[in-house]
Amino acid sequence: MSAICIIPARGGSKRIPRKNIRTFLGTPIIAYSIKAAQESGLFDEVMVSTDDAEIAQMAQFYGAVVPFARSAETANDRATTAAVLTEVLTTYATHGHTFDRACCLYATAPLVAAERLREAFGKLETGGFDTVFPVVRYGFPVQRAVTFQNDRLAWLQPEHALTRSQDLQPVFHDAGQFYFFNVPRFRQTGQLITANSSGIELSELEAQDIDTTTDWDLAELKYRLLWQQRADM
């Protein structure tokens, strides 16, 4: 069984310029994803899909391969992740290289750990799922959310206004780090998340969306705390 790790890293970024190679605690942020993929021992190839020469050079320096450039069609901010993955897998196939399993690992996921990649892969295989990706539990029950109505707060789900938190079903959100998937199923459906997808749960400390400079600072703080925890174990 062959597997590839695909790290999408286009050059354009409006909210945080040069986000994919910006320095994160002294190292370009993309290097953390490359390292985690390499340390997992799961992949025949760790590649970066990019339209940017500087990103390509940086990726190769840290041990990834960049066998071809991303097309203009998948390098704009409207292109979907599925479109990028389809392009990569199709291009490889035209050169005689096919894969059974793949992982889309984002370039700005410095908190991802090799053991989490191995955990997701194990669940993908033993559970027969199309996709497995990390999720994080919402810190407060979403069933007891409130919303503004004519500048007054109102329950979003009034039937749960008095329900104890511990009696409500836990709800999760995508951690935004990676998707481990069955390649034939993805090529068939064109979708990363299907009715046959599953997840692995991360703690809040293990995940952080990075859309603003404040998010960036929080991710660096979490990274330091995570490594301190691991050092103390």
C-alpha positions in Angstrom: 0.0 0.0 0.0 1.4 3.4 -1.0 0.7 6.7 0.7 1.5 10.3 0.0 1.4 13.4 2.1 0.2 16.5 0.2 0.9 19.9 1.8 -0.9 22.7 0.0 1.0 26.0 0.2 0.1 28.7 -2.3 2.0 31.9 -2.4 -0.9 34.3 -1.9 -2.2 35.1 1.6 -4.3 38.2 2.2 -4.7 38.2 6.0 -1.2 37.2 6.9 1.3 37.9 4.1 3.6 35.0 3.2 1.8 33.0 5.8 3.0 29.6 4.7 6.7 30.4 5.2 6.5 33.0 7.9 8.8 32.3 10.9 7.1 30.4 13.7 9.3 30.3 16.8 12.4 30.7 14.7 11.5 28.3 12.0 9.4 28.6 8.8 5.9 27.3 9.7 5.7 24.9 6.8 8.7 23.0 8.2 6.7 21.8 11.2 4.2 20.0 8.9 7.0 18.5 6.8 8.7 17.3 9.9 5.6 15.7 11.4 4.9 13.9 8.1 8.4 12.6 7.9 8.5 11.5 11.5 5.2 9.6 11.2 6.9 7.1 8.9 3.7 6.7 7.0 4.5 8.2 3.6 6.3 7.1 0.5 6.4 10.8 -0.5 5.9 14.1 1.2 5.2 16.7 -1.4 4.3 20.4 -1.3 1.8 21.8 -3.9 2.7 25.4 -4.5 2.8 28.1 -7.2 5.6 30.0 -5.4 9.3 29.5 -6.1 10.4 30.7 -2.6 8.0 28.3 -0.9 9.2 25.5 -3.2 12.8 26.2 -2.3 11.9 26.3 1.4 10.0 23.0 1.2 12.9 21.2 -0.5 15.3 22.6 2.0 13.3 20.9 4.8 13.1 17.6 2.9 9.8 17.7 1.0 9.6 17.3 -2.8 8.0 19.7 -5.3 7.8 17.7 -8.5 5.6 20.1 -10.3 4.1 23.6 -9.8 0.5 24.2 -8.9 -1.6 25.5 -11.8 -3.1 29.0 -11.9 -6.6 27.5 -11.6 -5.8 26.0 -8.2 -3.6 28.8 -6.9 -6.3 31.4 -6.4 -8.2 32.0 -3.1 -11.4 30.5 -4.6 -9.9 27.1 -5.3 -11.1 24.3 -3.0 -8.8 21.9 -1.2 -10.5 19.1 -3.1 -9.5 20.7 -6.4 -5.9 21.0 -5.3 -5.8 17.4 -4.2 -7.4 16.2 -7.4 -4.8 18.1 -9.5 -1.9 16.6 -7.5 -3.2 13.0 -7.7 -4.1 13.3 -11.4 -0.7 14.7 -12.3 1.1 12.0 -10.4 -1.1 9.4 -12.2 -0.2 10.8 -15.6 3.5 10.0 -14.7 2.6 6.5 -13.6 2.5 7.1 -9.9 -0.7 6.2 -8.0 -1.4 6.0 -4.3 -3.8 4.1 -2.1 -3.9 6.5 0.8 -3.2 10.2 1.1 -3.1 12.9 3.7 -3.8 16.5 3.0 -1.7 18.3 5.7 -1.9 22.1 5.9 1.2 24.1 5.9 0.1 26.2 8.9 -0.4 23.3 11.3 2.6 23.6 13.6 0.8 21.8 16.5 0.2 18.6 14.5 2.1 15.6 15.9 3.4 12.5 14.1 1.6 10.3 16.5 -1.7 12.0 15.7 -1.1 11.2 12.0 -0.4 7.6 12.9 -3.6 7.5 15.0 -5.7 8.9 12.2 -4.2 6.4 9.7 -4.8 3.5 12.0 -8.5 4.5 12.4 -8.8 5.0 8.6 -7.6 1.4 8.0 -9.3 -0.4 10.8 -12.6 1.4 10.5 -12.8 1.3 6.7 -13.6 5.0 6.6 -13.3 7.3 3.6 -11.7 10.0 5.6 -10.4 10.5 9.2 -9.5 14.0 10.4 -8.9 15.7 13.8 -11.7 17.4 15.7 -11.9 19.6 18.8 -14.8 19.6 21.3 -16.6 22.9 21.7 -15.7 24.4 25.1 -19.3 25.3 25.9 -22.4 23.4 24.8 -23.6 24.9 21.5 -27.2 23.9 22.4 -27.2 26.6 25.0 -26.0 29.3 22.7 -27.6 32.7 22.7 -28.2 35.2 19.8 -29.1 38.8 19.4 -32.7 39.5 18.4 -33.6 43.2 18.2 -30.6 43.9 20.5 -32.0 41.5 23.1 -30.4 38.1 23.9 -32.4 35.0 23.1 -31.8 31.3 23.4 -30.9 29.7 20.0 -32.5 26.5 21.3 -34.9 27.5 24.0 -35.7 23.8 24.8 -32.2 23.5 26.3 -32.3 26.7 28.4 -32.4 24.7 31.6 -30.6 21.6 30.5 -27.5 20.7 32.4 -24.3 20.9 30.4 -23.4 17.3 31.3 -26.7 16.1 29.8 -26.1 17.6 26.4 -24.5 15.7 23.5 -20.9 16.8 23.0 -20.3 18.7 19.7 -17.1 19.0 17.8 -15.5 21.1 15.0 -12.9 20.5 12.4 -9.4 21.2 13.8 -8.2 22.4 10.4 -5.0 20.4 10.5 -5.2 17.5 8.1 -7.4 14.9 6.3 -6.3 11.3 5.9 -8.2 9.7 3.1 -8.8 6.7 0.9 -7.7 7.8 -2.5 -10.0 5.6 -4.7 -13.0 6.8 -2.6 -11.9 10.4 -2.9 -11.4 10.1 -6.7 -14.9 8.6 -6.9 -16.8 11.1 -4.8 -14.6 14.3 -5.2 -15.3 15.0 -1.5 -13.1 14.9 1.6 -15.9 14.7 4.1 -18.5 12.0 3.3 -21.2 10.1 5.2 -18.4 7.6 5.9 -15.9 10.0 7.6 -14.7 9.7 11.2 -12.4 11.7 13.5 -9.9 11.7 16.2 -10.4 14.1 19.1 -7.7 16.7 20.0 -7.6 18.8 23.1 -8.0 22.6 22.7 -4.3 22.9 23.3 -3.4 20.8 20.3 -5.2 23.0 17.7 -5.4 26.6 16.7 -6.8 28.3 13.6 -4.3 30.8 12.3 -6.1 33.6 10.4 -4.8 36.7 12.3 -1.6 37.7 14.0 -3.3 37.2 17.3 -4.1 33.6 16.3 -0.4 33.3 15.4 0.7 34.4 18.9 -1.8 32.0 20.5 -0.4 29.1 18.3 3.1 29.9 19.5 2.0 30.0 23.1 0.2 26.6 22.7 3.2 25.1 21.0 5.4 26.1 24.0 2.9 24.7 26.5 2.6 21.4 24.5 6.3 20.9 24.4 6.6 21.7 28.1 3.9 19.1 28.9 5.8 16.5 26.8 9.1 17.3 28.5 7.4 16.9 31.9 6.0 13.4 31.1 
